[in-house]
Amino acid sequence: MKTLIHNATIVNEGRIFIGSVLIDGDRIAEVIPDGTPLPEADTVHEATGLLLMPGVIDTHVHFRDGGQSENPAGTFYSESRAARAGGVTSVIDMPNTKPQTVTLEALEAKEALAARDSAVNYGFMLGATNDNIDDLLAIEPTRYAAIKLFLGSSTGNMLVNNPKQLDRLFREARKLIVAHCEEEAVVQANLHNFKLEHQGKPTETAALHPQIRNSEACFLSTYHAIERARRYGTRFHVAHISTATELSLLSNFDLDKKHITSEVTPNHLWFDDRDYAELGNLIKCNPAIKSNDDRLALWAALEDGLIDTIATDHAPHPLEAKQRPYFDAPSGIPSIQHSLQMMLEPAINSELRPPTSELLTMLVSKMCHNPALLFGIKERGFIRPGYRADLVLVRPGVEDTVTRESLLYKCGWSPLVGQTFHTRIEQVWVNGDDGVRVGSADNGTPSGGAEALQFSK
């Protein structure tokens, strides 16, 4: 089966140009410049005026589904369909599920779950604990995406705080280590003091969150982790950078010359601490969303090359849990269905970020190319002949308002409800499949094309 995507505005590998793409089965067969004779195809998809990009690779998601929770906040079935609706074609799921993905057996169980239910390509991180380093280091590195390390407590509480085990992990790991960096002692001290001062009072609101999980906690943890990585020459990736201060620890070398890299989330680029007044716990996440100065510094660092990837940290919770008083409400934001639109919106609204003429190519680099390169994902992340046909078409210049009814998350809420974007996700292909059944009531029927990701290192 051959499909021709005709006359699209292709955004790929630092270029924007008019052309067509031929899909043959599950792969890209040709990238055809404008004015070149077109091959025959079984189906022609007219794409004049539309942006054609590689499918987004989101390397940091919490789909919540480990196979043993009676009522998880999300499932691979629900969250993968939300991802695909937003132009995300591949995800890497985090290990803090039930059971935790800290053994080969748990990894295999998750793979079977995703093979049955996922609408997008999938891979997994294995979690480090104080007790599993021997077993973790023995697992074949190509079986998983990276090692996830929690240096601050968060959902699932997989905090690793044994210095000897950390030294061994950084010294012997044959895989990229991805870390949640918040200094636990600082967070706990702040939490204790703020509870004494505010608990049960009208001032007990989510506006406290960036004061409890403050810049000091982030900087100290990131500093110590990077120092350890440099000492042992470890490939190390800082998850969800949230402060301007951490940026001084990073370099803007080309990606292939770095062994210390970092990511930022769309939420930390979109929201700032002024939004707590309206959204409260709906934007409570770890690390906390901080000041507008931090937000603008993150945008600048993204464009300067200090930050290498964009990933959502998609983390749903039931709405009733988020409506509890601040100290009792869990941290996490569902965001994968609109992450691409969030990042494209600044092209329309320059107040959201410093202006640049290279927004589209930069975003494709950070959301598609770099995730594939950094995590060693084979044959994805680029529009190249022979690569898997993971593609997304975006229609610019149209209004698309987020409603509760349009959400595909199991939790059924988003802090973006009511937000009007000026792009629309028009069509998504996963391994050449156009996903016509995605989001439909197909009673568990596999949703066209999704596969396990293959890792080269």
TIPA-576236 format. One record per residue (C-alpha): residue number from 1; chain; x negated, z negated, y. Coordinates in steps of 0.05 Angstrom, whole numbers, plus 32768, in hexadecimal, padded with zeros to 4 digits. Layout:
N
{node NUM, "A", {X, Z, Y}};
...
This chain:
457
{node 1, "A", {8000, 8000, 8000}};
{node 2, "A", {7FE2, 8016, 8043}};
{node 3, "A", {7FF8, 7FFC, 8086}};
{node 4, "A", {7FE1, 8019, 80C9}};
{node 5, "A", {7FE3, 7FEC, 8106}};
{node 6, "A", {7FE5, 8022, 813B}};
{node 7, "A", {7FCB, 8022, 8182}};
{node 8, "A", {7FBE, 7FD7, 818A}};
{node 9, "A", {7F91, 7FB5, 81BE}};
{node 10, "A", {7F5D, 7F9A, 818D}};
{node 11, "A", {7F38, 7F5A, 81A0}};
{node 12, "A", {7EFC, 7F52, 8171}};
{node 13, "A", {7EB2, 7F41, 8173}};
{node 14, "A", {7EAD, 7F3D, 81BF}};
{node 15, "A", {7ED2, 7F7F, 81CD}};
{node 16, "A", {7F18, 7F92, 81E3}};
{node 17, "A", {7F2B, 7FDA, 81D3}};
{node 18, "A", {7F66, 8006, 81C0}};
{node 19, "A", {7F67, 8019, 8177}};
{node 20, "A", {7F8A, 8018, 8134}};
{node 21, "A", {7F7D, 7FF1, 80F4}};
{node 22, "A", {7F8C, 800A, 80AE}};
{node 23, "A", {7F9D, 7FD5, 8079}};
{node 24, "A", {7F95, 7FEA, 8031}};
{node 25, "A", {7FB0, 7FB4, 8002}};
{node 26, "A", {7F92, 7F72, 8017}};
{node 27, "A", {7F58, 7F8E, 803F}};
{node 28, "A", {7F48, 7FB1, 8080}};
{node 29, "A", {7F37, 7FF9, 806D}};
{node 30, "A", {7F27, 8017, 80B2}};
{node 31, "A", {7F22, 8004, 80FB}};
{node 32, "A", {7F33, 8044, 8120}};
{node 33, "A", {7F21, 804E, 816A}};
{node 34, "A", {7F55, 806D, 8198}};
{node 35, "A", {7F53, 80B8, 8197}};
{node 36, "A", {7F3B, 80BC, 814E}};
{node 37, "A", {7F67, 80E0, 811B}};
{node 38, "A", {7F92, 80AE, 80F5}};
{node 39, "A", {7F95, 80A7, 80AA}};
{node 40, "A", {7FD5, 80AA, 8083}};
{node 41, "A", {7FF9, 8068, 8075}};
{node 42, "A", {8038, 8050, 8050}};
{node 43, "A", {804D, 8027, 808C}};
{node 44, "A", {803C, 802F, 80D6}};
{node 45, "A", {8042, 7FF2, 8103}};
{node 46, "A", {8044, 8008, 814C}};
{node 47, "A", {801A, 7FD7, 8176}};
{node 48, "A", {8016, 7FF8, 81BA}};
{node 49, "A", {800C, 7FC2, 81EF}};
{node 50, "A", {8000, 7F8C, 81BA}};
{node 51, "A", {7FC0, 7F64, 81AE}};
{node 52, "A", {7FA3, 7F68, 8168}};
{node 53, "A", {7F75, 7F2F, 8154}};
{node 54, "A", {7F58, 7F13, 8113}};
{node 55, "A", {7F85, 7EDD, 80F7}};
{node 56, "A", {7F74, 7E98, 8112}};
{node 57, "A", {7F4B, 7E6C, 80E3}};
{node 58, "A", {7F5E, 7E23, 80F1}};
{node 59, "A", {7F27, 7DF8, 80D2}};
{node 60, "A", {7F48, 7DB4, 80E1}};
{node 61, "A", {7F8F, 7DA7, 80C8}};
{node 62, "A", {7FB3, 7D6C, 80AA}};
{node 63, "A", {7FEB, 7D8A, 8081}};
{node 64, "A", {7FF7, 7D43, 8064}};
{node 65, "A", {8004, 7D5E, 801F}};
{node 66, "A", {7FDA, 7D40, 7FE7}};
{node 67, "A", {800F, 7D46, 7FB2}};
{node 68, "A", {801E, 7CFC, 7FA9}};
{node 69, "A", {8042, 7CE7, 7FE9}};
{node 70, "A", {808D, 7CDF, 7FDE}};
{node 71, "A", {809D, 7CF7, 8024}};
{node 72, "A", {8060, 7D12, 8049}};
{node 73, "A", {8065, 7D22, 8092}};
{node 74, "A", {8054, 7D6A, 8081}};
{node 75, "A", {804C, 7D96, 8043}};
{node 76, "A", {8022, 7DD3, 8034}};
{node 77, "A", {8063, 7DF9, 8030}};
{node 78, "A", {807D, 7DE5, 8076}};
{node 79, "A", {803C, 7DE1, 809D}};
{node 80, "A", {801E, 7E21, 8082}};
{node 81, "A", {805C, 7E47, 8098}};
{node 82, "A", {8056, 7E29, 80DE}};
{node 83, "A", {800D, 7E3E, 80DE}};
{node 84, "A", {801D, 7E85, 80CB}};
{node 85, "A", {8054, 7E8A, 80FF}};
{node 86, "A", {801F, 7E78, 8133}};
{node 87, "A", {7FEC, 7EAD, 811E}};
{node 88, "A", {7FC2, 7E7F, 80F2}};
{node 89, "A", {7FAF, 7EA1, 80B1}};
{node 90, "A", {7F7E, 7E6F, 8093}};
{node 91, "A", {7F78, 7E23, 8095}};
{node 92, "A", {7F49, 7DEC, 807E}};
{node 93, "A", {7F6F, 7DAC, 806C}};
{node 94, "A", {7F53, 7D66, 8076}};
{node 95, "A", {7F49, 7D32, 803F}};
{node 96, "A", {7F70, 7CF6, 805A}};
{node 97, "A", {7FAE, 7D04, 802F}};
{node 98, "A", {7FCD, 7CDF, 7FF5}};
{node 99, "A", {7FA4, 7CDF, 7FCA}};
{node 100, "A", {7F67, 7CE7, 7FF6}};
{node 101, "A", {7F3F, 7D27, 7FE7}};
{node 102, "A", {7EFF, 7D02, 7FD4}};
{node 103, "A", {7EF5, 7D1B, 7F8C}};
{node 104, "A", {7EF3, 7D5D, 7F69}};
{node 105, "A", {7F34, 7D4C, 7F45}};
{node 106, "A", {7F58, 7D40, 7F86}};
{node 107, "A", {7F3C, 7D81, 7FA2}};
{node 108, "A", {7F55, 7DA8, 7F66}};
{node 109, "A", {7F9A, 7D89, 7F6C}};
{node 110, "A", {7F9E, 7D9E, 7FB5}};
{node 111, "A", {7F88, 7DE4, 7FA4}};
{node 112, "A", {7FC1, 7DEA, 7F72}};
{node 113, "A", {7FF2, 7DD0, 7FA5}};
{node 114, "A", {7FDC, 7E02, 7FD9}};
{node 115, "A", {7FDB, 7E3B, 7FA7}};
{node 116, "A", {8024, 7E2D, 7F99}};
{node 117, "A", {803E, 7E20, 7FE0}};
{node 118, "A", {8010, 7E3B, 8016}};
{node 119, "A", {8022, 7E76, 8043}};
{node 120, "A", {7FDB, 7E7A, 805E}};
{node 121, "A", {7F95, 7E7A, 8040}};
{node 122, "A", {7F7B, 7E35, 8032}};
{node 123, "A", {7F3D, 7E0C, 8027}};
{node 124, "A", {7F2E, 7DC2, 8028}};
{node 125, "A", {7EFC, 7D8F, 8040}};
{node 126, "A", {7EE5, 7D57, 8012}};
{node 127, "A", {7EE5, 7D12, 8031}};
{node 128, "A", {7EAA, 7CE3, 8032}};
{node 129, "A", {7EB5, 7C99, 8025}};
{node 130, "A", {7E87, 7C5D, 8020}};
{node 131, "A", {7E8C, 7C63, 7FD4}};
{node 132, "A", {7E8D, 7CAD, 7FC0}};
{node 133, "A", {7E4C, 7CCA, 7FDA}};
{node 134, "A", {7E2E, 7CD4, 7F94}};
{node 135, "A", {7E6B, 7CFA, 7F7C}};
{node 136, "A", {7E72, 7D21, 7FBD}};
{node 137, "A", {7E2B, 7D3A, 7FBC}};
{node 138, "A", {7E32, 7D52, 7F73}};
{node 139, "A", {7E6C, 7D81, 7F81}};
{node 140, "A", {7E5A, 7DCC, 7F87}};
{node 141, "A", {7E58, 7DDB, 7FD2}};
{node 142, "A", {7E7D, 7E1D, 7FCD}};
{node 143, "A", {7EBA, 7DF8, 7FB2}};
{node 144, "A", {7ECC, 7DDB, 7FF6}};
{node 145, "A", {7EC7, 7DE9, 8041}};
{node 146, "A", {7EA1, 7DAC, 805B}};
{node 147, "A", {7E98, 7D61, 8055}};
{node 148, "A", {7EC8, 7D3A, 8083}};
{node 149, "A", {7EAC, 7CF9, 809E}};
{node 150, "A", {7ED6, 7CC7, 80C4}};
{node 151, "A", {7EA9, 7C9E, 80F3}};
{node 152, "A", {7EE7, 7C80, 8113}};
{node 153, "A", {7F27, 7C68, 80F1}};
{node 154, "A", {7F62, 7C97, 80F4}};
{node 155, "A", {7F9E, 7CAA, 80C8}};
{node 156, "A", {7F8D, 7C9A, 8080}};
{node 157, "A", {7F53, 7C6C, 8093}};
{node 158, "A", {7F17, 7C8D, 8072}};
{node 159, "A", {7EE5, 7C6B, 80A0}};
{node 160, "A", {7E9D, 7C71, 8087}};
{node 161, "A", {7E72, 7C39, 80A5}};
{node 162, "A", {7E3B, 7C2B, 8072}};
{node 163, "A", {7DF9, 7C40, 8093}};
{node 164, "A", {7DD4, 7C4B, 8052}};
{node 165, "A", {7E0B, 7C78, 8037}};
{node 166, "A", {7E0D, 7C9E, 8078}};
{node 167, "A", {7DC2, 7CA9, 8077}};
{node 168, "A", {7DC6, 7CC2, 8030}};
{node 169, "A", {7DFF, 7CF1, 8040}};
{node 170, "A", {7DDC, 7D0F, 807C}};
{node 171, "A", {7D9A, 7D14, 8056}};
{node 172, "A", {7DB5, 7D35, 8017}};
{node 173, "A", {7DF4, 7D5C, 802A}};
{node 174, "A", {7DF2, 7DA5, 8017}};
{node 175, "A", {7E30, 7DB2, 8041}};
{node 176, "A", {7E46, 7DAF, 8089}};
{node 177, "A", {7E5C, 7D69, 809D}};
{node 178, "A", {7E98, 7D66, 80CC}};
{node 179, "A", {7EA2, 7D23, 80EF}};
{node 180, "A", {7ED9, 7CFE, 8114}};
{node 181, "A", {7EAD, 7CD9, 8146}};
{node 182, "A", {7EC7, 7C99, 8167}};
{node 183, "A", {7EA0, 7C58, 8168}};
{node 184, "A", {7ECB, 7C29, 8140}};
{node 185, "A", {7EB1, 7BE8, 8160}};
{node 186, "A", {7EC2, 7C01, 81A6}};
{node 187, "A", {7F07, 7C18, 8191}};
{node 188, "A", {7F17, 7BD7, 816E}};
{node 189, "A", {7EFE, 7BAC, 81A8}};
{node 190, "A", {7F27, 7BD5, 81D9}};
{node 191, "A", {7F64, 7BD2, 81AC}};
{node 192, "A", {7F5F, 7B86, 81A6}};
{node 193, "A", {7F58, 7B7C, 81F1}};
{node 194, "A", {7F90, 7BAC, 8204}};
{node 195, "A", {7FC0, 7B8E, 81D0}};
{node 196, "A", {7FB4, 7B49, 81EE}};
{node 197, "A", {7FC3, 7B64, 8233}};
{node 198, "A", {7FFB, 7B96, 8227}};
{node 199, "A", {8020, 7B8C, 81E4}};
{node 200, "A", {806A, 7B86, 81EF}};
{node 201, "A", {8065, 7B94, 8239}};
{node 202, "A", {807E, 7BD1, 825F}};
{node 203, "A", {8036, 7BE7, 8267}};
{node 204, "A", {8030, 7BF1, 821B}};
{node 205, "A", {8031, 7C3D, 821D}};
{node 206, "A", {8008, 7C77, 8204}};
{node 207, "A", {7FE5, 7C79, 8247}};
{node 208, "A", {7FB9, 7C42, 8229}};
{node 209, "A", {7F9F, 7C70, 81F3}};
{node 210, "A", {7F65, 7C91, 8219}};
{node 211, "A", {7F51, 7C4B, 8230}};
{node 212, "A", {7F4F, 7C2F, 81E9}};
{node 213, "A", {7F30, 7C6D, 81C9}};
{node 214, "A", {7F06, 7C79, 8206}};
{node 215, "A", {7ECC, 7CA6, 8219}};
{node 216, "A", {7E99, 7C70, 8207}};
{node 217, "A", {7EB4, 7C6D, 81BF}};
{node 218, "A", {7EAF, 7CB8, 81B8}};
{node 219, "A", {7E6A, 7CC0, 81D8}};
{node 220, "A", {7E49, 7C87, 81B1}};
{node 221, "A", {7E63, 7C9F, 816E}};
{node 222, "A", {7E51, 7CE8, 817B}};
{node 223, "A", {7E0C, 7CD5, 8195}};
{node 224, "A", {7DFB, 7CAC, 8157}};
{node 225, "A", {7E16, 7CE1, 8128}};
{node 226, "A", {7DEF, 7D19, 8149}};
{node 227, "A", {7DB0, 7CEE, 814A}};
{node 228, "A", {7DB8, 7CE4, 80FF}};
{node 229, "A", {7DC4, 7D2E, 80F4}};
{node 230, "A", {7D86, 7D41, 811C}};
{node 231, "A", {7D5C, 7D0E, 80F6}};
{node 232, "A", {7D6E, 7D2D, 80B3}};
{node 233, "A", {7D79, 7D75, 80C9}};
{node 234, "A", {7DC2, 7D73, 80B3}};
{node 235, "A", {7DF5, 7DA9, 80C4}};
{node 236, "A", {7E26, 7D7F, 80ED}};
{node 237, "A", {7E68, 7D90, 8110}};
{node 238, "A", {7E8A, 7D62, 8142}};
{node 239, "A", {7ED5, 7D65, 813A}};
{node 240, "A", {7F06, 7D65, 8175}};
{node 241, "A", {7ED6, 7D59, 81B0}};
{node 242, "A", {7EFF, 7D36, 81E6}};
{node 243, "A", {7ED0, 7D1F, 821E}};
{node 244, "A", {7EA2, 7D3D, 8252}};
{node 245, "A", {7E6D, 7D0A, 8240}};
{node 246, "A", {7E64, 7D23, 81F8}};
{node 247, "A", {7E54, 7D69, 8212}};
{node 248, "A", {7E0E, 7D52, 8227}};
{node 249, "A", {7DFE, 7D49, 81DD}};
{node 250, "A", {7E0B, 7D92, 81CC}};
{node 251, "A", {7DE5, 7DD3, 81D5}};
{node 252, "A", {7DFC, 7E19, 81E6}};
{node 253, "A", {7DCF, 7E40, 81B8}};
{node 254, "A", {7DED, 7E79, 818F}};
{node 255, "A", {7E15, 7E5F, 8154}};
{node 256, "A", {7DE2, 7E77, 8120}};
{node 257, "A", {7DAC, 7E4F, 8142}};
{node 258, "A", {7DD2, 7E0D, 8143}};
{node 259, "A", {7DD6, 7DD6, 810F}};
{node 260, "A", {7DFF, 7DA9, 813E}};
{node 261, "A", {7E42, 7DC8, 814F}};
{node 262, "A", {7E86, 7DB2, 8169}};
{node 263, "A", {7ED0, 7DC1, 816F}};
{node 264, "A", {7F07, 7DB4, 81A2}};
{node 265, "A", {7F52, 7DB2, 8197}};
{node 266, "A", {7F86, 7DD8, 81BF}};
{node 267, "A", {7FA6, 7D95, 81CF}};
{node 268, "A", {7F68, 7D7B, 81F1}};
{node 269, "A", {7F64, 7DBC, 8219}};
{node 270, "A", {7FAE, 7DBB, 822C}};
{node 271, "A", {7FC3, 7D73, 8239}};
{node 272, "A", {7FA2, 7D3C, 8262}};
{node 273, "A", {7FB0, 7CF3, 8271}};
{node 274, "A", {7FE5, 7D04, 82A5}};
{node 275, "A", {8011, 7D1E, 826C}};
{node 276, "A", {8019, 7CD9, 824C}};
{node 277, "A", {804D, 7CC7, 8281}};
{node 278, "A", {807D, 7CFC, 8266}};
{node 279, "A", {8067, 7D05, 821E}};
{node 280, "A", {804F, 7CC0, 820A}};
{node 281, "A", {8040, 7CB8, 81C0}};
{node 282, "A", {804F, 7D02, 81B3}};
{node 283, "A", {8009, 7D11, 81CB}};
{node 284, "A", {7FE9, 7CD2, 81AD}};
{node 285, "A", {7FAF, 7CEC, 8182}};
{node 286, "A", {7F69, 7CD7, 816D}};
{node 287, "A", {7F3D, 7CE1, 8194}};
{node 288, "A", {7F6A, 7CD7, 81CF}};
{node 289, "A", {7F7C, 7D0C, 8202}};
{node 290, "A", {7F56, 7CF8, 823F}};
{node 291, "A", {7F50, 7D0C, 8289}};
{node 292, "A", {7F59, 7D4F, 82AB}};
{node 293, "A", {7F0F, 7D4E, 82BB}};
{node 294, "A", {7F00, 7D48, 8271}};
{node 295, "A", {7F31, 7D80, 8262}};
{node 296, "A", {7F11, 7DB0, 8294}};
{node 297, "A", {7ECB, 7D9D, 827B}};
{node 298, "A", {7EE0, 7DAF, 8234}};
{node 299, "A", {7EF9, 7DF3, 824C}};
{node 300, "A", {7EB7, 7E00, 826F}};
{node 301, "A", {7E8F, 7DEA, 8232}};
{node 302, "A", {7EB8, 7E18, 8206}};
{node 303, "A", {7EA7, 7E53, 8231}};
{node 304, "A", {7E5E, 7E3F, 8239}};
{node 305, "A", {7E54, 7E3B, 81EE}};
{node 306, "A", {7E4B, 7DEF, 81E9}};
{node 307, "A", {7E8A, 7DED, 81BF}};
{node 308, "A", {7E8D, 7E1D, 8185}};
{node 309, "A", {7ED3, 7E1C, 8166}};
{node 310, "A", {7F1C, 7E0E, 8177}};
{node 311, "A", {7F44, 7DEA, 8141}};
{node 312, "A", {7F87, 7DC5, 8148}};
{node 313, "A", {7F7F, 7D83, 8122}};
{node 314, "A", {7FC8, 7D92, 8112}};
{node 315, "A", {7FE3, 7D4D, 80FE}};
{node 316, "A", {802E, 7D43, 80F6}};
{node 317, "A", {8052, 7D01, 80F1}};
{node 318, "A", {809D, 7CF2, 80ED}};
{node 319, "A", {80BD, 7CF0, 8131}};
{node 320, "A", {80D9, 7CAA, 8124}};
{node 321, "A", {8092, 7C91, 8119}};
{node 322, "A", {807A, 7CAF, 815B}};
{node 323, "A", {80B4, 7C8C, 817F}};
{node 324, "A", {809B, 7C47, 816D}};
{node 325, "A", {8079, 7C1C, 81A2}};
{node 326, "A", {8035, 7C37, 81B5}};
{node 327, "A", {800A, 7C07, 818B}};
{node 328, "A", {8034, 7C16, 814C}};
{node 329, "A", {803B, 7C62, 8154}};
{node 330, "A", {800C, 7C8E, 812B}};
{node 331, "A", {7FDB, 7CBE, 814A}};
{node 332, "A", {7FE2, 7D09, 813F}};
{node 333, "A", {8002, 7D48, 815D}};
{node 334, "A", {8021, 7D83, 8138}};
{node 335, "A", {8006, 7DC1, 815B}};
{node 336, "A", {7FF3, 7DFA, 812C}};
{node 337, "A", {8031, 7E25, 8138}};
{node 338, "A", {801F, 7E2E, 8182}};
{node 339, "A", {7FD3, 7E26, 8184}};
{node 340, "A", {7FC5, 7E6F, 8190}};
{node 341, "A", {7FFA, 7E74, 81C7}};
{node 342, "A", {7FDE, 7E34, 81E7}};
{node 343, "A", {7F99, 7E54, 81EB}};
{node 344, "A", {7FB3, 7E97, 8204}};
{node 345, "A", {7FDF, 7E79, 823A}};
{node 346, "A", {7FA5, 7E6D, 826B}};
{node 347, "A", {7F9F, 7EB8, 8270}};
{node 348, "A", {7FE2, 7EB4, 8294}};
{node 349, "A", {7FDB, 7E71, 82B7}};
{node 350, "A", {7F96, 7E67, 82D6}};
{node 351, "A", {7FA7, 7E1E, 82E9}};
{node 352, "A", {7F9D, 7E0B, 82A0}};
{node 353, "A", {7F53, 7E1B, 82A0}};
{node 354, "A", {7F1A, 7E37, 82C9}};
{node 355, "A", {7F21, 7E83, 82D1}};
{node 356, "A", {7EF9, 7EB4, 82A6}};
{node 357, "A", {7EFC, 7EFE, 8297}};
{node 358, "A", {7EE9, 7EF2, 824E}};
{node 359, "A", {7F21, 7EC5, 8236}};
{node 360, "A", {7F3C, 7EF0, 81FE}};
{node 361, "A", {7EF9, 7F00, 81DD}};
{node 362, "A", {7EE2, 7EB8, 81E4}};
{node 363, "A", {7F21, 7E9D, 81C3}};
{node 364, "A", {7F1C, 7ECD, 8189}};
{node 365, "A", {7ED3, 7EB8, 8180}};
{node 366, "A", {7EE5, 7E6E, 8180}};
{node 367, "A", {7F25, 7E73, 8156}};
{node 368, "A", {7F13, 7EAB, 8125}};
{node 369, "A", {7ECA, 7EC1, 8123}};
{node 370, "A", {7EA5, 7E7F, 812A}};
{node 371, "A", {7ED0, 7E57, 80F9}};
{node 372, "A", {7EC1, 7E8C, 80C4}};
{node 373, "A", {7E76, 7E8C, 80D3}};
{node 374, "A", {7E6F, 7E41, 80D9}};
{node 375, "A", {7E94, 7E30, 8099}};
{node 376, "A", {7E79, 7E6B, 8071}};
{node 377, "A", {7EBE, 7E89, 8065}};
{node 378, "A", {7EB5, 7ECB, 8042}};
{node 379, "A", {7ED3, 7F0C, 805C}};
{node 380, "A", {7F01, 7EEF, 8091}};
{node 381, "A", {7F02, 7EE1, 80DB}};
{node 382, "A", {7EF1, 7F28, 80F2}};
{node 383, "A", {7F13, 7F6C, 80F6}};
{node 384, "A", {7EE1, 7F92, 80CA}};
{node 385, "A", {7EE9, 7FC6, 8093}};
{node 386, "A", {7EE7, 7FA3, 8050}};
{node 387, "A", {7EFC, 7F60, 806B}};
{node 388, "A", {7F3E, 7F3F, 8057}};
{node 389, "A", {7F78, 7F57, 8081}};
{node 390, "A", {7F88, 7F16, 80A5}};
{node 391, "A", {7FA3, 7F2E, 80E8}};
{node 392, "A", {7FD1, 7F19, 8120}};
{node 393, "A", {7FF6, 7F43, 8153}};
{node 394, "A", {8007, 7F22, 8195}};
{node 395, "A", {8037, 7F3C, 81C9}};
{node 396, "A", {8020, 7F27, 820F}};
{node 397, "A", {804C, 7F22, 824D}};
{node 398, "A", {808C, 7F09, 822B}};
{node 399, "A", {80AB, 7EC4, 8230}};
{node 400, "A", {80AE, 7E99, 81F1}};
{node 401, "A", {80CB, 7E53, 81FA}};
{node 402, "A", {80BE, 7E1D, 81C6}};
{node 403, "A", {80FE, 7DFD, 81AC}};
{node 404, "A", {810B, 7DC9, 8176}};
{node 405, "A", {8130, 7DFE, 814E}};
{node 406, "A", {80F3, 7E2D, 814E}};
{node 407, "A", {80C4, 7DF9, 8130}};
{node 408, "A", {80B0, 7E02, 80E7}};
{node 409, "A", {808D, 7DBE, 80E0}};
{node 410, "A", {80AC, 7D8E, 80B0}};
{node 411, "A", {80AA, 7D58, 80E6}};
{node 412, "A", {80D5, 7D84, 8113}};
{node 413, "A", {80B7, 7D72, 8156}};
{node 414, "A", {8080, 7D87, 8186}};
{node 415, "A", {806A, 7D70, 81CB}};
{node 416, "A", {806F, 7DB9, 81DF}};
{node 417, "A", {80BB, 7DBD, 81D8}};
{node 418, "A", {80D4, 7DDD, 8219}};
{node 419, "A", {8091, 7DFF, 8227}};
{node 420, "A", {8097, 7E49, 8237}};
{node 421, "A", {805C, 7E74, 8221}};
{node 422, "A", {8050, 7EBA, 823A}};
{node 423, "A", {803B, 7ED7, 81F7}};
{node 424, "A", {805F, 7EDF, 81B5}};
{node 425, "A", {8042, 7EE3, 816F}};
{node 426, "A", {805D, 7F26, 8159}};
{node 427, "A", {8042, 7F31, 8112}};
{node 428, "A", {8012, 7F0E, 80E2}};
{node 429, "A", {7FEF, 7F2A, 80A5}};
{node 430, "A", {7FCF, 7EFE, 8070}};
{node 431, "A", {7FA5, 7F26, 803F}};
{node 432, "A", {7FCC, 7F63, 8054}};
{node 433, "A", {8010, 7F42, 8048}};
{node 434, "A", {803E, 7F45, 8084}};
{node 435, "A", {805F, 7F02, 8074}};
{node 436, "A", {80A8, 7F19, 807A}};
{node 437, "A", {80BD, 7EDE, 804F}};
{node 438, "A", {8098, 7EA9, 8077}};
{node 439, "A", {80C7, 7E74, 8090}};
{node 440, "A", {8101, 7E8D, 8067}};
{node 441, "A", {8128, 7E63, 8034}};
{node 442, "A", {8102, 7E7F, 7FF9}};
{node 443, "A", {8107, 7E3F, 7FCF}};
{node 444, "A", {80BD, 7E3A, 7FC1}};
{node 445, "A", {80AD, 7E83, 7FB5}};
{node 446, "A", {8064, 7E8F, 7FC8}};
{node 447, "A", {8060, 7EAC, 800E}};
{node 448, "A", {803A, 7EED, 8007}};
{node 449, "A", {7FEF, 7EF3, 8006}};
{node 450, "A", {7FD2, 7EAE, 800F}};
{node 451, "A", {7F92, 7E9E, 7FE8}};
{node 452, "A", {7F5D, 7E69, 7FE1}};
{node 453, "A", {7F24, 7E73, 8013}};
{node 454, "A", {7EE0, 7E85, 7FF6}};
{node 455, "A", {7EA4, 7E61, 8013}};
{node 456, "A", {7E5E, 7E7E, 8012}};
{node 457, "A", {7E38, 7E3E, 8020}};
